[in-house]
Amino acid sequence: MIEPLDPIFFRLGPITIYWYGLIIMLGVVLGYFIAAKESTRTGLPKDTFADLLLFAVPIAIISARIYYVIFRWDQFADDPIRVFYIWEGGIAIHGALIGSVLTAYFFAKRKELSFWQLADIAAPSILLGQAIGRWGNFMNQEVYGGEVSREFLEGLFLPEFIINQMFIKGAYYHPTFLYESVWSLIGVAILLYLRRLNLRQGEVFLAYVVWYSVGRFFIEGIRLDYLLIGNLLKTAQVISIILVIGAIIIFIYRRKQSNVPRYEDLPASLQKSKKASTKKKKKK
């Protein structure tokens, strides 16, 4: 009998820390440091992403849980209190993206910053967080695909601990969590390269939307644990198609505009303050 990995990282009396939450927080922290460093390099205020995360992280978690619960209400109907048991798993990335993007939009408006520039800076960090976060699903034995043989998994040259963790309820399954994690890591490298090209603001983020959505669409096709719309269509696949089409339309529209700033261009409000500080230094 193959024993699964313990999903609990640490337990002391009533305090229980799960690998799932710990791994997600690791992704958030690493993503933050990368985004904060890039934010400073491009001339944005030093604490921009620290301030943004104070709002974005809790809102993203809440919206991710609400999204999941909406499409899986039958799982909670008999015991609604379990809606709050987020450590058991059950948050949806698309829900988190909706919450965090809306938060970033209103944050940018309030701070008089460019939403598109913030999104471009954050895109590789978001994708890195998703790549790391999938290992939280691994610890919970979630996000797996159809049944396969042990020989198939060995043929992928996977380490023993991954193969054993893919033994669920008496059978081996596709490690779709791993497929998505690897796809996301490749995407991070691509986005970091695109940032160096100083494209128009928003294009790095739109590339992220397309890259992740294309991968998610095909990976979702072999997943067994999924959300459904009307007991017929896989929610993530429908959302992925909508996001790809939407991102392409926005890309074309913004390409036709002549006044779209470049990735490294500062917002007008910051350009004024930078000029003012330069003048003061010259007077001194």
C-alpha positions in Angstrom: 0.0 0.0 0.0 1.5 3.4 -1.1 1.0 6.0 1.6 0.4 9.6 0.3 2.4 12.5 1.5 1.1 14.2 4.7 -0.7 17.4 3.7 0.0 18.8 7.1 3.3 20.7 7.5 3.1 21.5 11.2 0.7 20.9 14.0 0.8 22.3 17.6 -2.3 21.9 19.6 -5.1 23.7 17.8 -2.7 25.3 15.3 -2.4 23.4 12.0 -0.3 24.6 9.1 -1.0 22.8 5.8 1.5 22.5 3.0 -1.1 23.8 0.6 -1.3 27.2 2.2 2.5 27.3 2.9 3.3 26.7 -0.8 0.8 29.2 -2.0 2.3 31.8 0.3 5.8 30.9 -1.0 4.6 31.7 -4.5 3.2 35.0 -3.4 6.4 36.0 -1.6 8.7 35.1 -4.4 6.4 36.8 -6.9 6.3 39.9 -4.8 10.1 40.3 -4.6 10.4 39.9 -8.3 7.7 42.4 -9.0 9.0 44.9 -6.4 12.5 44.8 -7.9 11.2 45.4 -11.4 8.9 48.2 -10.1 11.8 50.0 -8.6 13.9 49.6 -11.7 11.2 51.1 -14.0 10.9 54.1 -11.7 7.6 53.4 -9.8 7.3 54.4 -6.1 9.3 52.0 -3.9 6.3 50.6 -2.0 3.9 50.3 -4.9 3.6 46.5 -4.9 3.8 46.2 -1.1 0.8 48.4 -0.9 -1.0 46.6 -3.8 -0.5 43.2 -2.2 -2.1 44.3 1.1 -5.4 44.5 -0.9 -4.8 42.1 -3.8 -3.8 39.0 -1.8 -6.8 38.7 0.5 -9.3 39.8 -2.2 -7.8 37.2 -4.6 -8.1 34.4 -2.0 -11.7 35.4 -1.3 -12.7 35.7 -4.9 -10.9 32.4 -5.8 -12.9 30.7 -3.1 -16.2 32.3 -4.1 -15.6 31.3 -7.7 -15.0 27.7 -6.7 -17.9 27.5 -4.3 -20.3 28.8 -7.0 -19.4 26.0 -9.4 -19.2 23.4 -6.7 -22.1 24.3 -4.4 -23.3 20.7 -4.2 -20.1 20.0 -2.3 -21.0 22.4 0.5 -24.8 22.4 0.5 -25.1 19.9 3.3 -22.5 21.5 5.4 -22.1 25.2 4.5 -19.6 25.9 7.2 -17.0 24.0 5.1 -17.1 27.0 2.7 -14.6 28.6 5.1 -12.3 25.5 5.3 -10.0 26.9 2.6 -7.0 24.8 3.9 -8.7 21.7 2.6 -8.2 23.1 -1.0 -10.8 24.4 -3.4 -9.8 27.7 -4.8 -9.9 28.6 -8.5 -7.1 30.4 -10.2 -9.6 32.2 -12.6 -11.4 33.5 -9.5 -8.2 34.8 -8.0 -7.3 36.5 -11.3 -10.7 38.3 -11.5 -10.3 39.6 -7.9 -6.6 40.6 -8.3 -7.0 42.3 -11.7 -10.0 44.4 -10.4 -8.1 45.3 -7.3 -5.0 46.4 -9.4 -7.3 48.4 -11.7 -8.8 50.5 -8.9 -5.5 50.7 -7.1 -3.8 52.1 -10.2 -6.6 54.7 -10.6 -6.3 55.8 -7.0 -2.5 56.1 -7.2 -2.6 57.7 -10.7 -0.5 54.9 -12.1 -0.8 53.0 -15.3 -2.8 49.8 -14.8 -1.3 48.3 -17.9 2.2 48.9 -16.6 1.4 47.4 -13.2 -0.1 44.4 -15.0 3.0 44.0 -17.2 5.3 44.1 -14.2 3.1 41.6 -12.2 2.5 39.1 -15.1 5.7 37.0 -14.6 5.2 37.0 -10.9 1.6 35.9 -11.2 2.6 33.0 -13.5 5.5 32.0 -11.2 3.1 32.0 -8.2 0.7 29.7 -10.2 3.6 27.4 -11.1 4.6 27.1 -7.4 1.0 27.0 -6.2 0.3 23.9 -8.2 2.6 22.0 -5.9 0.1 22.8 -3.1 -2.4 20.8 -5.2 0.1 18.0 -5.5 0.3 17.8 -1.7 -3.5 17.5 -1.5 -3.6 15.0 -4.4 -5.7 17.4 -6.5 -5.5 18.6 -10.1 -4.9 15.2 -11.7 -5.9 13.7 -15.0 -7.1 10.4 -16.4 -5.9 7.0 -15.2 -2.5 5.9 -16.5 -0.1 3.1 -15.7 2.9 3.3 -13.4 5.0 2.5 -16.5 3.7 5.7 -18.2 4.7 7.8 -15.2 8.1 6.2 -15.1 8.5 6.9 -18.8 8.2 10.6 -17.9 11.3 10.2 -15.8 9.5 11.5 -12.7 11.0 11.1 -9.2 9.5 8.3 -7.1 7.8 10.7 -4.7 5.7 12.2 -7.5 4.8 8.8 -9.0 3.7 7.6 -5.5 1.6 10.7 -4.9 -0.2 10.1 -8.2 -1.4 6.8 -6.8 -4.9 7.8 -5.7 -7.8 5.5 -4.7 -6.1 2.4 -6.1 -4.8 3.8 -9.4 -2.2 6.0 -11.0 -3.3 9.3 -12.7 -1.8 12.0 -15.0 0.1 14.6 -13.0 -1.7 17.5 -14.6 -0.6 19.7 -11.7 2.9 19.1 -13.0 2.1 19.8 -16.6 0.6 23.1 -15.7 3.5 24.0 -13.4 6.0 23.3 -16.1 4.0 25.2 -18.7 3.8 28.2 -16.4 7.5 28.2 -15.7 8.2 28.2 -19.5 5.8 31.1 -19.7 7.7 33.0 -17.0 10.9 32.8 -19.1 9.0 34.1 -22.2 7.4 37.0 -20.3 10.7 38.1 -18.8 12.2 38.1 -22.3 9.2 40.1 -23.7 9.7 42.7 -21.0 13.2 43.4 -22.2 11.8 44.4 -25.6 10.0 47.4 -24.2 6.7 46.6 -25.9 3.6 48.7 -25.6 2.1 48.7 -22.1 -0.3 45.9 -21.6 1.3 43.5 -24.1 3.3 41.5 -21.7 0.2 41.0 -19.6 -1.9 40.1 -22.6 0.8 37.6 -23.6 0.5 36.1 -20.1 -3.3 35.8 -20.5 -2.9 34.0 -23.9 -0.1 31.7 -22.8 -1.7 30.6 -19.6 -5.1 30.2 -21.2 -3.9 28.1 -24.1 -2.1 25.7 -21.8 -5.0 25.6 -19.3 -7.4 24.8 -22.1 -5.6 21.7 -23.2 -4.5 20.5 -19.7 -8.1 20.9 -18.5 -9.1 18.5 -21.3 -7.5 15.6 -19.4 -8.3 16.7 -15.8 -10.8 14.7 -13.8 -11.4 17.2 -11.0 -12.9 20.2 -12.7 -15.7 22.8 -12.5 -18.6 22.6 -14.9 -21.1 25.1 -16.4 -24.5 23.5 -16.7 -23.1 20.0 -16.1 -21.8 20.1 -19.7 -19.0 22.5 -20.4 -15.7 22.7 -18.4 -15.6 26.1 -16.8 -11.9 26.6 -17.2 -12.0 25.8 -20.9 -14.8 28.2 -21.6 -13.1 31.0 -19.6 -9.8 30.2 -21.4 -11.4 30.6 -24.8 -13.0 33.9 -23.7 -9.7 35.2 -22.3 -7.7 34.4 -25.4 -10.2 36.0 -27.7 -10.5 39.0 -25.4 -6.7 39.4 -25.1 -6.3 39.3 -28.9 -9.0 41.9 -29.4 -7.5 44.2 -26.8 -4.0 43.7 -28.3 -5.2 44.6 -31.8 -7.2 47.6 -30.5 -4.3 49.0 -28.6 -1.9 48.4 -31.5 -4.1 50.7 -33.6 -3.8 53.5 -31.1 -0.9 55.9 -31.7 -0.5 57.2 -28.1 0.0 53.9 -26.2 3.1 54.3 -24.0 5.9 51.8 -23.9 6.5 49.4 -21.0 9.2 51.5 -19.3 7.4 54.9 -19.8 6.4 56.5 -16.5 2.8 57.7 -16.0 2.3 61.4 -16.5 1.9 62.0 -12.8 5.3 60.5 -12.0 7.0 62.3 -14.9 5.9 65.6 -13.4 7.2 64.7 -10.0 10.4 63.5 -11.4 10.9 66.7 -13.4 10.1 68.7 -10.2 12.6 66.9 -8.1 15.3 67.3 -10.8 14.7 71.0 -10.9 15.1 71.3 -7.1 18.4 69.4 -7.2 19.7 71.8 -9.9 18.7 74.9 -7.8 20.6 73.5 -4.8 
